[in-house]
Amino acid sequence: MNIQPEVVCPICSNKEQLSNVLTAQSNQNVIYECSNCHHVVRNIETSKG
């Protein structure tokens, strides 16, 4: 059984699987977008960039 971590939207508290709300870009930036309220956070800092 493969259990995915869940991410909670800081605006609407909607919970979704990590792979459904995060997008990794080639320049090491990560974008979060809530499918419920469409809140977007860009340029999330990661350990690689």
C-alpha positions in Angstrom: 0.0 0.0 0.0 1.4 3.4 -1.1 0.1 6.2 1.1 0.7 9.7 -0.3 1.2 12.6 2.2 -1.6 15.2 2.2 -1.3 19.0 1.9 -3.7 21.3 3.6 -4.6 24.6 1.9 -3.9 27.6 4.2 -6.9 29.4 2.8 -9.8 26.9 2.6 -8.3 24.0 4.6 -9.0 21.6 1.7 -6.8 18.4 1.9 -5.3 16.9 -1.2 -2.5 14.4 -2.0 0.9 16.0 -2.4 1.2 14.8 -6.0 -2.0 16.5 -7.0 -1.3 20.0 -5.8 2.5 20.5 -6.3 4.2 21.2 -9.6 8.0 21.0 -9.9 9.7 23.2 -12.5 13.0 22.6 -14.2 14.5 25.6 -12.5 14.0 24.0 -9.1 10.9 26.1 -8.2 7.8 24.4 -6.9 4.3 25.7 -7.3 1.3 24.9 -5.1 -2.2 25.3 -6.4 -5.4 24.4 -4.5 -8.0 22.8 -6.8 -10.8 23.9 -4.5 -10.2 27.7 -4.0 -7.4 28.1 -6.6 -5.0 29.7 -4.1 -1.5 29.7 -5.7 1.9 29.8 -4.0 4.9 30.2 -6.3 8.7 29.8 -5.9 8.5 27.5 -2.9 12.0 27.1 -1.6 13.3 23.5 -1.7 16.5 21.9 -0.3 17.9 21.9 -3.9 17.2 25.5 -4.7 
